[in-house]
Each structure stands twice: as structure tokens, then as C-alpha cells.
Amino acid sequence: MANESAAERFKRELSELIKEKNTAPEQEDEVRLGVPGWKDRYYDAKFPGVDDAGRREVAAAYVEGLQWVMRYYYDGCASWKWFYPYHYAPFAADLAAAIDPGQPADFELARPFRPFEQLMGVLPPRSAHALPEPLAQLMTDPGSEIADFYPEDFALDLNGKKFLWQAVVLLPFIDEARLVDAMGERLRKLSEDERRRNSVGEPVLFLSDAHPLCAPLVASYGPPPAPLVLTSCTEHSASVAGTLTPLPGAPLPGGLCEPPPFCGIEVAKALRPFTTSAAGATFTLPPPAKHVPQLLPGLVPPSPLLGACDAPCESKRYVRARGRGPPGGYGGKGGGKGGFGGHGGGGRDLGYRRLEGDRAPVDEQAVLDAIARRAAARQAREFQAADQIRAQLLAGGVEVDDRTKTWCVRDARLAAGPVSPPPGYYSPSSASPSAAGEAPHDDLALAALFANYTRHAWGDKYFSSCFYNSSCMATATEGPVAQSARSWYWMKCAHLGYLQTAPQQGLSTRPRQLTAARLIEQCAYIFGAGAPLVTPATVEQFNAKFGGGSLAGESRIFEVDYSDDPWKMASSAELVRRDVWPLSLDQPFMLLTCDGCGHCGAGVPEDKEAAIAAQMVSALAGWGIAGPKEGRAATLQEQGAGGAPPAEAYDAVVVGAGYAGLAGAHALVSAG
């Protein structure tokens, strides 16, 4: 940022780095809640090897835990040794089946852990230095009898979360008996001070000389000393109930307090003897009493009256979790085509009705089927698919109002054709303008068609990756994204000027708002306003030499497309109307057809890569370009990330699939 100081920049970059390090890659949803079979998938994933009887044991243990919590808050600790022996919870329906009011849990009180036992049960091996050396060795020695309590490698389950600190840490549970046995012999090696630290003491309460209880406490020191019992009726009780017992030898207000010997290295910060202004005493809670849940004496309950807020609300439909769609979509009248993820059934009337007075000709059943597929996608949380269906309806001239659950025809000319392309996989040939009546001749419909094709070819998450998120790209300064996608952005923003603008005439699968100025603005957002980026001037200079989006200048462009690249829909000679674009038809163009040959030549065999390179060299030679100019390689290397080289540094342009989306700047590729 232009005006931030070095300290502010350091804090910002450190915060971004910490966030990136703590953000884990998205894990596959193995459960897919809401999709039939979700319960079995949950138990198989979270409780592997647990059968039906084991599921009941899990639920019973969880119900015990609920009882332990209630007793802890109302009656005190029911058991010091009880714990829930699983990493995950069961479902509420299983809990309901496991609750038996006639058989409350029977807890064994046992004893609490001593301090070092507690630390041994919760600290990781990296914190072993907080323990005495004899005990620390139990955590760090691979030959320790309890080394399996402290594994170096263990699994993390994000369980639907995003950050590592939110994950379920799948560590083994501590066996209390084994832990205590392993510590037994080593406790004898502790020093006197370490034994004191490992003992269980009494709570100590310190009161300032300004507190109303301080004077009665000082009086209790005697002689002779005597406990001070506080109840709700005690004078100066200050709403505290319990027993205060004087500490032998403790200084009273005005007395000299001697701190313990200082063992640190910052001697200047060591405490010195000082005059205290407080009194201390051990504090004991009053004897526990049985908690009885009942209304307080004298309470007059209000009259039972129902108001507008008590009216029953319309129940909301169950929302399915993110993942695959439901087994069958909701059909229109008489049953529709299946929703995303399954086959259709008998259908269901969703209540959408045509707006009264709308008489434009349209296939009403096709509209209702599309609305039903969209509702199924929304219920399955496949919002991208739902938005796509809505775009298809709009492209067909149909507008849906979810608030009033009505639909109508806004453009009768569009509605006269198909409402939407048929669901499923769209082949590139369906986008050919020569296929009259099959392909939409509208920008929005063409974009929807292309998006659906790409979704089927590359998956639902293709457009939700960091590559298509400017904020993510701006902060991804390390890791795989920085090494690939962000590096590509840097090359095209600072060196190549490969800004894929949209043509302003003819059909376009890219929004026409994607001008060179808007894309340069995106580059500045990602790399900062001070980055040495391409400018409209350098773009204009380059286009003046090579033709660019106009017919001026001599064009030296070698175009390469690949058969399995989704982007070839935008540029393949057989599929687009090349006559409306300025790229001359006599320019070199090659479409490589082979199985798995993808975007930018991914998956192309080495022998075919060599053949492509040979054709490029041949084309360059035809333009009189034999190789790099004298000293050019050194010049380009010296420039590095210092900005975009001038247009004179290049002799030709090589572009891949996607020329149909180019109208301004192109890729600058050195002839060498």
C-alpha cells in the first residue's frame, strides 16, 4: 500500500502469512448430509469399524456426558476420571433413543489429577520443558513406555471448517492408569520444590485493606487465630459465603512482605521486599447442598396470555448440506426431469404460478420443469447450478419472482424458442453458429452455455478457485498458488500484457465490460499501485506494431489450439465466425487433436510438442525472423521484474486458445 509504514506493512504481511499458513486445503465432504445414506456415511467416516451396537454405545456415552455436565454445574464434579471416549458426537435421533430416565448414569468420583499428571495429559512434546526433567523424558524419549500418547504424526479433520486451529485433532486418548504407573518411579526423583509444585493446595483469598471483609479477617488472626465463617447473614459478608482460615506467618496490612528467591535472568525486574496492604487467608466453600430446581417462594407467575409473537411460523424446508444433489428433483405438474444429481420422480407442485394476464406463447411445462430443477439445486446448496438455470430462463425471456412465486414472459421473441438448453453435458459443436436453431445468439445465453460446458469438463469448483478471485490472488504470495497462478498473473500484468479483453462486436463469452483499462486496474489491485505494470500506452504501442484489435499494421500471429481444451470453443476455426474478427484468415492456425491435449498444451506428448515448435520456427522464418536479436536475451534477463519490455523487443506473437476473447492487448512472446 502506497502510504503504509514499514511497521504497518510488516504487521499486514505477517497477518496474511499467518492466515495463509493456518488455512488448510479444502477436504472432500465424505458425509454429504441430506443426501440419502448420510447417516451411514457419517458413522463409517467418523467411527470406522463401529456397528449398530457400537453406535448405541456412542450415543449412551454422549448421554452420560450430558449428565456429567448438568451435575457439575448443579451438584459439583460427579467424577474426576470420566471422559467422552470419542472424537465426534452422534446424531440427535440416536441420543433420543439412548436416553433412559429410569437408569441415570452411575459415576465414580475418584480423585483429580495432580498438577504434573494434568500437564502430562494435555501438553504436547514440544512443551515438555514446562515439566521437571524426569517427567519430560517420558514425553520426548521414543523408548518411553507411554510414547504412544505423544505421536509426532497425527491426522487433522477439518470436519467442514476452514482453518487448521478449528480442526478435530485425532490424538489418542490418555490411559490414566498407564500414565500414573509410568510417572510413579520418576516422581521420587523430583526436588523438594518440584514436589511442592505437584501438591494440591488450598485456594487463597487476598483482601485489600479497603475491602469491608479485611478488618474482620485481620481480627481473626488473634491471638488466638480462629477461622472466619461467612454466611449470607454475616455482617460485612459482602455476599461471600465460606470459611476464611488465617495463613500461619502471613504478614498483615502494614507488614513487610519478603518475596521468594529470584531465579530468573532479568535481575533488574526481581521483586524487592515491600510493605503489604492486603491480608490473605485460605478459602473453603460452604458444604454442598442438594440442588432442587423449583420456583422461588413468593413468586407470582404472570397470567398466560398469547400475543402476536406467539403465532406459529411457517416451517422452513430442510436445507441440505453442501455436496451432491438430492436423489430426484422436484418435477413440475405431473413430474419433471430429475434435479441435479439423480432421476426425477412423480414430481411436486412448488406453488409457482404464471403471472395473471401473461399470454405470450411459451412452453409452460418446460418453464415449470426448469423452475423445479432450480429449486432442487438450491435445496442441495448447489447455488452455482441454480444461478445457471435462472440465467437460462432469462435467456429464454422468462423471469421468475421468488418472493411472490410467480413467473412471466418478459421477452416473447426469446420465449418462442427453447427455454433452456437440455440438462447434461454440452458438446462444443452445440455452440456452432452453423447449427441453426440449436445455439443461442444472445451474449447471456452463450455465456451460460459455455459455463455449463466448462463445469462438466472441469468440475463444479473450476470457477471458485483462487485463480478467479482477485482478493485471494492478491494475498497468495507463497505456496502452490503463488508458484503457478500468481506467477502467470505477474507475467501478463508486468511483462506480456496478455489482457484477455472482450470483443465489442459479435457474440462473446466474456463480459464486454472487460476492457484493457479494467483489467489493468485488476493488475494494480493484485500487485499494488506501485508495481511496474503494463500501461495503455505500452498496449497501444504493441498493437500498432502487430495489428492487435484493429486492421492496422502487419499481423504476425501464430495461433495454437488443443482438442480437449474448453477454451477452444472461443477460438477454433470450425466453431467460431472468424470473419467478424480482425485476425486474418491467412495467418498460421493449428488445432492439435489428441486424447488429453488440454489448455496451454497440458498433456501434449513430447513428440507433438516438438512438431508444434518446428511449425512455429517455420512460421517465424517465413516472416524473416531467424532467432533472437543480438544482445536481446541479456537485455530481457536484466529487466527481470522491472516492467514490461517495449514492443520493439519482440518480433512475433504466439497465442493459445481464447483469441475470440481478445480485442486489445495480446501475449508478447520473444522470438528467441
C-alpha positions in Angstrom: 0.0 0.0 0.0 1.3 3.4 -1.0 1.1 5.2 2.3 1.7 2.5 4.9 4.8 2.5 7.0 7.4 -0.3 7.2 5.9 -1.4 10.5 2.4 -1.4 9.2 3.5 -3.4 6.2 5.3 -5.9 8.3 2.2 -6.4 10.5 0.0 -6.8 7.5 2.2 -9.2 5.7 2.8 -11.2 8.9 -1.0 -11.4 9.5 -1.5 -12.5 5.9 1.2 -15.1 6.2 -0.2 -16.5 9.5 -3.7 -16.7 7.9 -2.3 -18.5 4.8 -0.3 -21.0 7.0 -3.4 -21.7 9.0 -5.7 -22.1 6.1 -5.9 -25.8 5.1 -6.8 -27.1 1.6 -10.5 -27.9 1.3 -11.2 -31.5 2.2 -13.7 -33.6 0.3 -17.1 -33.9 2.1 -17.4 -37.6 2.7 -20.7 -37.4 4.5 -22.9 -35.1 2.3 -25.6 -34.5 4.9 -29.0 -34.6 3.4 -28.1 -36.9 0.6 -29.6 -40.4 1.2 -27.2 -42.6 3.1 -25.8 -39.7 5.0 -26.1 -41.4 8.4 -24.2 -44.5 7.4 -21.5 -42.4 5.7 -21.1 -40.3 8.8 -20.6 -43.2 11.1 -18.3 -45.0 8.6 -16.1 -41.9 8.3 -16.1 -40.7 11.9 -16.4 -44.1 13.7 -14.7 -46.6 11.4 -15.5 -50.2 12.4 -18.4 -49.3 14.7 -21.5 -51.5 14.1 -25.1 -50.8 15.1 -24.4 -51.9 18.7 -21.3 -49.6 18.7 -23.5 -46.7 17.6 -25.7 -47.2 20.6 -22.7 -47.2 22.9 -21.5 -43.9 21.3 -24.9 -42.4 22.0 -25.0 -43.8 25.5 -21.6 -42.3 26.3 -22.7 -38.9 25.0 -25.8 -39.0 27.2 -23.5 -39.8 30.1 -21.6 -36.7 29.2 -24.7 -34.5 29.2 -25.5 -35.8 32.7 -21.9 -35.2 33.9 -22.2 -31.5 32.7 -25.5 -31.0 34.5 -24.3 -32.5 37.7 -21.1 -30.5 37.5 -23.0 -27.2 37.4 -25.7 -28.1 39.9 -24.1 -30.7 42.3 -20.4 -30.4 41.8 -18.0 -32.8 40.0 -19.6 -36.2 39.6 -16.4 -37.9 38.6 -12.8 -36.8 38.2 -11.9 -39.7 35.9 -14.9 -39.8 33.4 -14.3 -38.6 29.8 -16.1 -39.0 26.5 -14.0 -41.6 24.6 -14.8 -40.5 21.1 -13.7 -37.6 18.9 -17.2 -37.0 17.4 -20.8 -36.7 18.5 -23.7 -39.0 17.5 -26.9 -37.7 15.9 -29.7 -36.3 18.0 -32.0 -39.1 16.9 -29.6 -41.6 18.3 -29.3 -39.6 21.5 -33.1 -39.7 21.9 -33.1 -43.5 21.6 -30.3 -43.8 24.1 -31.9 -41.7 26.9 -33.4 -43.8 29.7 -34.8 -41.7 32.5 -35.1 -44.7 34.7 -31.3 -45.5 34.6 -29.3 -42.4 35.4 -25.5 -42.6 35.0 -23.5 -44.1 37.8 -20.3 -42.1 38.2 -17.2 -43.0 40.2 -15.9 -39.9 42.0 -12.2 -41.0 42.1 -9.6 -38.2 42.6 -8.4 -35.3 40.5 -5.1 -35.4 38.7 -2.2 -33.7 40.5 -0.6 -30.8 38.6 2.1 -32.7 36.8 -0.3 -35.5 35.9 -2.6 -33.0 34.4 0.2 -31.4 32.4 1.3 -34.8 31.2 -2.2 -35.4 29.9 -2.6 -32.1 27.9 0.8 -30.8 26.9 2.4 -31.7 23.6 6.1 -33.0 23.5 7.3 -29.5 22.3 6.2 -28.1 25.7 8.0 -30.8 27.7 10.4 -28.1 29.0 7.5 -26.9 31.3 7.9 -30.2 33.3 10.7 -31.5 35.5 13.3 -33.3 33.5 12.5 -36.8 34.8 8.9 -36.4 33.6 9.8 -34.6 30.4 11.7 -37.6 29.2 8.5 -39.7 29.2 7.2 -37.3 26.5 10.3 -37.0 24.4 12.0 -40.4 24.6 10.9 -42.7 21.8 11.5 -45.6 24.0 9.2 -44.3 26.8 6.5 -46.8 28.0 3.9 -44.1 27.1 5.5 -42.7 23.9 2.3 -43.7 22.1 0.5 -40.9 24.0 2.6 -38.3 22.2 2.8 -39.2 18.4 4.8 -37.0 16.1 2.4 -37.6 13.2 -1.4 -37.4 13.6 -4.4 -36.6 11.5 -6.4 -33.4 11.4 -10.0 -33.5 10.3 -11.4 -30.1 9.3 -14.9 -31.5 9.6 -16.3 -28.8 7.5 -14.1 -26.0 8.8 -11.6 -23.8 7.1 -8.7 -23.1 9.4 -6.3 -25.6 11.0 -7.0 -24.4 14.5 -10.6 -25.4 14.0 -9.8 -28.9 13.0 -10.5 -32.1 15.1 -7.1 -33.3 16.3 -7.2 -37.1 16.1 -4.8 -37.8 19.0 -5.1 -41.0 21.1 -6.9 -40.7 24.5 -4.7 -40.9 27.6 -4.9 -44.1 29.6 -5.0 -42.8 33.2 -3.7 -46.0 34.8 -0.7 -46.3 32.4 0.1 -42.6 32.9 0.1 -42.8 36.7 2.2 -46.0 36.7 4.8 -44.5 34.3 5.2 -41.4 36.5 5.4 -43.4 39.8 9.1 -44.1 39.9 10.1 -40.8 38.4 8.2 -38.8 41.0 10.8 -39.9 43.6 13.5 -38.0 41.6 11.7 -34.6 42.0 13.3 -31.9 44.1 11.5 -30.6 47.2 10.3 -27.5 45.3 9.0 -29.7 42.5 7.1 -31.9 44.9 5.5 -28.8 46.4 4.5 -27.7 42.9 2.9 -31.1 42.3 0.9 -31.0 45.5 -2.8 -30.0 45.8 -3.1 -26.9 48.0 -6.0 -24.7 49.2 -7.4 -21.6 47.4 -6.1 -18.4 48.9 -8.1 -15.2 49.1 -6.4 -11.8 49.4 -8.3 -8.8 50.6 -7.2 -5.2 50.3 -7.3 -3.1 53.4 -10.1 -1.1 51.7 -12.4 -4.1 51.5 -15.1 -4.5 54.2 -14.0 -8.0 55.0 -10.4 -7.1 55.6 -10.9 -5.8 59.2 -12.8 -9.0 60.3 -10.1 -11.1 58.7 -7.3 -9.3 60.4 -9.2 -9.7 63.7 -9.4 -13.5 63.1 -5.6 -13.7 63.2 -5.9 -13.3 67.0 -4.4 -14.2 69.1 -5.5 -16.8 69.2 -6.2 -17.3 65.4 -9.6 -18.6 64.5 -11.5 -19.3 61.3 -13.8 -16.6 60.0 -17.1 -18.2 58.9 -19.1 -16.2 56.4 -22.8 -16.8 55.6 -25.5 -14.7 53.9 -26.4 -13.4 57.4 -22.8 -12.5 58.5 -22.1 -8.8 59.0 -19.7 -7.5 56.3 -20.3 -10.7 54.3 -20.1 -8.8 51.0 -22.3 -11.6 49.5 -19.5 -14.2 50.1 -20.2 -17.5 51.8 -17.5 -19.8 53.0 -14.7 -20.1 55.6 -11.5 -18.0 55.8 -8.6 -19.6 57.7 -5.6 -17.4 58.6 -2.3 -18.3 57.0 0.4 -19.0 59.5 3.2 -16.4 59.3 1.5 -14.3 56.7 2.1 -10.6 57.0 -0.9 -8.4 57.8 -1.5 -4.9 56.2 1.4 -2.6 57.1 3.8 -5.6 57.5 6.9 -6.4 55.4 6.5 -9.0 52.7 9.6 -11.0 51.7 9.3 -12.3 48.1 10.8 -15.8 47.3 14.3 -16.0 45.9 14.6 -14.8 42.3 15.8 -17.4 39.8 15.4 -15.5 36.5 18.0 -13.8 34.3 16.4 -10.3 34.3 17.7 -9.4 37.7 16.6 -5.8 37.4 13.0 -6.9 37.4 13.3 -9.0 40.5 10.8 -8.2 43.3 12.2 -6.4 46.3 10.8 -6.6 49.9 7.7 -4.3 50.2 5.1 -3.2 52.6 1.8 -5.1 52.0 -1.6 -3.5 52.1 -3.6 -6.8 52.0 -4.5 -9.7 54.2 -4.7 -13.3 53.0 -6.4 -16.5 54.1 -7.3 -19.9 52.7 -10.8 -20.1 51.5 -13.1 -23.1 51.8 -16.5 -23.3 50.1 -19.5 -24.0 52.3 -20.8 -27.6 52.5 -22.5 -28.5 49.2 -26.3 -28.8 49.3 -28.6 -30.8 47.1 -29.8 -28.6 44.2 -33.6 -28.7 43.9 -35.0 -27.0 40.8 -38.1 -25.1 41.9 -39.7 -21.7 41.7 -38.6 -19.3 44.4 -41.0 -18.9 47.4 -43.4 -16.0 46.9 -43.1 -15.9 43.2 -46.4 -14.9 41.5 -46.3 -16.1 37.9 -47.8 -13.8 35.2 -51.1 -14.7 33.6 -50.7 -16.9 30.5 -51.5 -14.7 27.5 -50.8 -15.3 23.9 -49.7 -12.5 21.7 -48.8 -11.9 18.0 -45.3 -13.1 18.6 -46.6 -16.5 19.8 -48.3 -17.2 16.4 -46.9 -20.3 14.8 -44.4 -19.6 12.0 -44.4 -21.3 8.6 -41.9 -24.2 8.9 -38.9 -23.9 6.7 -37.9 -26.7 4.3 -34.9 -28.7 5.4 -31.8 -27.3 3.8 -29.4 -29.9 2.5 -25.7 -29.7 3.2 -23.2 -28.8 0.5 -22.4 -31.6 -1.8 -24.2 -33.6 -4.4 -27.8 -33.0 -5.2 -30.9 -34.9 -4.0 -31.8 -38.3 -5.4 -34.5 -36.7 -7.6 -35.6 -33.2 -8.5 -39.0 -31.7 -7.9 -40.9 -32.0 -11.1 -43.5 -29.6 -12.3 -47.1 -30.6 -13.0 -47.2 -34.3 -13.3 -43.5 -34.8 -12.5 -40.4 -33.1 -14.0 -37.0 -34.1 -15.2 -34.7 -35.1 -12.3 -32.9 -32.5 -10.4 -29.1 -32.2 -10.4 -27.8 -35.4 -9.0 -30.4 -38.0 -9.8 -33.5 -39.1 -11.6 -36.9 -37.5 -11.5 -39.8 -38.9 -9.7 -43.5 -38.2 -9.6 -42.8 -34.5 -9.1 -44.1 -32.0 -6.7 -46.0 -28.7 -7.2 -43.8 -26.0 -5.9 -46.5 -23.4 -6.0 -45.1 -21.2 -8.8 -47.8 -19.8 -11.0 -47.8 -17.8 -14.2 -48.5 -14.1 -13.7 -52.1 -13.3 -14.4 -52.6 -11.7 -17.7 -49.4 -13.1 -19.3 -50.5 -14.6 -22.6 -47.2 -14.7 -24.5 -46.6 -18.1 -26.3 -44.2 -20.3 -24.3 -43.8 -24.0 -23.3 -45.2 -23.7 -19.8 -44.3 -27.3 -18.8 -40.6 -26.6 -19.8 -40.7 -23.4 -17.7 -42.1 -25.3 -14.7 -39.5 -28.1 -15.2 -36.7 -25.5 -15.2 -38.1 -23.9 -12.0 -38.3 -27.3 -10.4 -34.7 -28.1 -11.3 -33.6 -24.8 -9.9 -35.4 -25.4 -6.6 -33.8 -28.8 -6.3 -30.4 -27.3 -6.9 -31.0 -24.6 -4.3 -32.1 -27.2 -1.7 -29.0 -29.2 -2.4 -27.0 -25.9 -1.9 -25.7 -26.1 -5.5 -26.2 -22.4 -5.9 -24.0 -22.1 -8.9 -26.2 -24.6 -10.8 -29.3 -22.7 -9.6 -28.0 -19.4 -10.8 -27.2 -21.0 -14.2 -30.7 -22.3 -14.6 -32.0 -18.8 -13.7 -29.7 -17.4 -16.4 -31.1 -19.9 -18.9 -34.6 -18.9 -18.1 -33.7 -15.2 -18.5 -32.0 -16.0 -21.8 -35.3 -17.6 -22.8 -37.2 -14.5 -22.0 -38.7 -15.9 -18.7 -38.4 -14.0 -15.4 -39.1 -15.7 -12.0 -40.2 -13.8 -8.9 -39.3 -16.0 -5.9 -41.0 -13.6 -3.5 -44.5 -13.9 -5.0 -43.7 -17.4 -6.5 -44.8 -16.2 -10.0 -43.2 -16.2 -13.4 -43.9 -14.4 -16.6 -42.6 -13.9 -20.2 -40.6 -10.6 -20.5 -39.4 -11.2 -24.0 -41.8 -13.0 -26.2 -39.3 -13.1 -29.0 -36.8 -15.2 -26.9 -39.5 -17.3 -25.3 -40.7 -18.5 -28.8 -37.5 -20.7 -28.8 -36.3 -23.3 -26.3 -36.5 -22.1 -22.7 -33.1 -23.5 -21.9 -30.6 -26.0 -23.3 -31.2 -29.6 -22.3 -29.5 -30.5 -19.0 -26.4 -32.5 -19.0 -23.1 -32.4 -21.0 -22.9 -29.8 -23.8 -20.6 -30.7 -26.7 -18.6 -27.8 -28.3 -20.5 -28.4 -31.5 -23.7 -27.1 -30.0 -22.1 -23.6 -29.9 -21.5 -23.5 -33.6 -23.4 -20.7 -35.3 -23.9 -23.0 -38.3 -26.1 -25.2 -36.2 -29.2 -23.2 -36.8 -31.8 -23.3 -34.1 -29.5 -25.1 -31.6 -27.2 -22.3 -30.4 -28.3 -19.2 -28.6 -27.4 -16.0 -30.4 -27.5 -13.9 -27.2 -24.5 -13.0 -25.1 -26.0 -14.1 -21.7 -27.2 -17.4 -23.2 -23.9 -18.1 -24.9 -22.1 -17.4 -21.6 -24.4 -19.8 -19.8 -23.8 -22.4 -22.4 -20.0 -22.0 -22.2 -20.1 -22.0 -18.4 -22.1 -25.2 -18.3 -19.7 -26.9 -20.8 -16.7 -25.9 -18.7 -18.4 -27.1 -15.5 -19.0 -30.5 -16.9 -15.5 -30.7 -18.4 -13.5 -29.5 -15.4 -15.8 -29.8 -12.4 -18.1 -27.6 -10.2 -15.2 -25.9 -8.4 -13.4 -24.7 -11.6 -14.6 -21.1 -11.3 -14.4 -20.9 -7.5 -10.7 -21.4 -7.4 -8.2 -18.7 -6.3 -7.3 -18.1 -10.0 -10.7 -16.4 -10.4 -10.6 -14.5 -7.1 -8.6 -11.2 -7.2 -8.6 -10.9 -3.4 -7.2 -14.4 -3.0 -4.7 -13.8 -5.7 -3.5 -10.6 -4.1 -2.7 -12.4 -0.8 -1.4 -15.7 -2.2 2.3 -14.7 -2.0 3.6 -18.2 -1.1 2.7 -21.8 -1.9 1.3 -23.5 -5.0 -1.0 -20.6 -6.0 1.9 -18.1 -5.9 4.2 -20.5 -7.9 1.6 -21.0 -10.7 -1.4 -18.8 -11.0 0.0 -15.7 -9.4 3.2 -16.0 -11.4 1.1 -16.2 -14.6 -0.7 -13.0 -13.5 2.6 -11.3 -13.0 3.8 -12.2 -16.4 0.7 -11.0 -18.1 0.4 -7.9 -16.0 4.0 -6.7 -15.9 5.7 -8.3 -19.0 3.3 -9.9 -21.5 0.3 -7.6 -21.4 -1.8 -10.6 -22.1 -5.1 -9.0 -21.1 -8.0 -11.0 -22.3 -10.4 -8.2 -23.2 -13.8 -8.9 -24.6 -14.7 -8.1 -28.3 -17.2 -5.2 -28.5 -18.9 -6.7 -31.6 -20.3 -10.1 -32.4 -21.0 -12.9 -29.9 -18.8 -13.0 -26.8 -18.4 -15.5 -24.0 -16.7 -12.8 -21.9 -18.5 -9.7 -20.5 -18.0 -6.6 -22.7 -17.0 -4.6 -19.6 -13.7 -6.5 -19.6 -11.8 -3.7 -21.3 -8.0 -3.2 -21.1 -8.4 -0.4 -18.6 -10.5 -2.6 -16.2 -8.0 -5.5 -16.5 -5.0 -3.2 -15.8 -7.0 -1.9 -12.8 -7.2 -5.6 -11.6 -3.5 -6.0 -12.0 -2.9 -2.9 -9.8 -5.3 -4.4 -7.2 -3.4 -7.7 -7.1 0.2 -6.4 -7.1 -0.2 -2.9 -5.7 -0.4 0.5 -7.3 3.4 0.9 -7.3 4.1 -2.3 -9.3 5.7 -1.8 -12.7 2.7 -2.9 -14.8 1.8 -2.6 -18.5 0.0 0.6 -19.4 -2.5 1.6 -22.1 0.5 3.3 -23.8 2.5 0.1 -24.0 -0.5 -1.8 -25.1 -1.2 0.7 -27.8 2.4 0.7 -28.9 2.4 -3.1 -29.2 -0.9 -3.2 -31.1 0.3 -0.6 -33.5 3.1 -2.9 -34.5 1.3 -6.2 -34.6 -2.3 -5.2 -35.5 -4.0 -6.0 -32.2 -7.7 -5.4 -32.3 -7.6 -3.3 -35.4 -6.7 -3.9 -39.0 -3.8 -1.5 -38.9 -0.3 -3.0 -39.1 1.1 -6.3 -40.3 -0.1 -9.2 -38.2 2.4 -11.9 -37.2 0.3 -14.2 -35.0 0.7 -18.0 -34.8 -2.4 -19.5 -33.1 -2.4 -22.9 -31.5 -5.5 -24.7 -30.1 -5.9 -28.2 -28.5 -8.8 -30.6 -28.9 -9.6 -31.2 -25.2 -9.3 -27.5 -24.1 -12.6 -26.0 -23.1 -11.4 -22.6 -24.2 -11.1 -23.8 -27.8 -14.9 -23.0 -28.1 -13.8 -19.4 -28.2 -11.3 -19.6 -31.0 -11.4 -22.9 -33.0 -11.7 -22.1 -36.7 -14.6 -24.6 -37.1 -16.6 -23.3 -34.2 -16.5 -19.5 -34.4 -17.2 -16.9 -37.0 -13.7 -15.8 -37.6 -14.7 -13.5 -40.4 -16.0 -10.9 -37.8 -12.7 -10.8 -36.0 -9.7 -8.9 -37.3 -7.3 -11.9 -37.2 -6.6 -12.6 -40.9 -7.7 -15.9 -42.2 -4.4 -16.5 -43.9 -2.5 -16.4 -40.6 -1.0 -19.7 -39.3 -3.5 -21.6 -37.2 -3.2 -25.1 -35.8 -5.7 -27.3 -34.0 -3.9 -30.3 -32.4 -6.3 -33.2 -32.0 -5.2 -35.8 -29.4 -6.6 -37.5 -26.4 -6.0 -35.4 -23.2 -4.4 -32.4 -25.0 -5.7 -29.6 -22.8 -5.3 -25.9 -22.1 -1.9 -24.4 -23.0 -0.7 -27.8 -24.2 -1.2 -29.6 -20.9 -1.0 -33.4 -21.6 0.6 -33.0 -25.1 3.1 -35.8 -25.8 6.7 -34.7 -26.3 6.9 -35.7 -30.0 3.8 -33.5 -30.8 5.3 -30.6 -28.8 8.4 -30.9 -30.9 6.3 -30.8 -34.1 4.4 -27.7 -32.9 7.7 -26.0 -32.1 9.0 -26.9 -35.6 6.0 -25.3 -37.2 6.4 -22.2 -35.1 10.0 -21.9 -36.1 9.0 -22.3 -39.8 6.4 -19.6 -39.5 8.9 -17.3 -37.9 11.4 -18.0 -40.6 8.7 -17.1 -43.2 8.4 -13.7 -41.6 12.2 -13.3 -41.8 12.8 -14.0 -38.1 15.8 -16.3 -37.7 16.3 -16.0 -33.9 16.9 -13.5 -31.1 18.5 -10.2 -32.0 22.0 -9.6 -30.8 22.1 -9.0 -27.1 18.3 -9.3 -26.7 18.4 -12.3 -24.3 20.7 -10.4 -21.9 18.6 -7.3 -22.1 15.4 -9.2 -21.2 17.1 -11.0 -18.4 18.4 -7.8 -16.9 14.9 -6.3 -17.0 13.5 -9.2 -14.9 10.6 -7.9 -12.9 11.4 -4.3 -13.7 8.5 -3.7 -16.0 7.2 -4.6 -19.4 9.8 -4.5 -22.3 9.0 -2.2 -25.2 7.2 -3.5 -28.3 10.5 -3.2 -30.2 11.9 -6.1 -28.2 9.6 -8.6 -29.9 9.1 -9.8 -33.4 6.1 -12.0 -33.3 3.1 -13.2 -31.2 2.1 -16.7 -30.3 -1.3 -17.1 -28.8 -3.2 -20.1 -27.4 -6.9 -20.9 -27.3 -9.1 -17.9 -26.5 -8.4 -15.5 -29.3 -12.1 -14.8 -29.6 -11.9 -13.1 -26.3 -9.0 -10.8 -27.3 -9.5 -7.4 -28.8 -6.9 -5.2 -27.2 -3.6 -6.5 -25.8 -2.1 -9.8 -26.8 0.7 -12.0 -25.5 4.1 -10.7 -26.1 6.5 -13.6 -26.8 10.1 -13.1 -27.6 11.2 -14.6 -30.9 14.1 -16.3 -29.1 
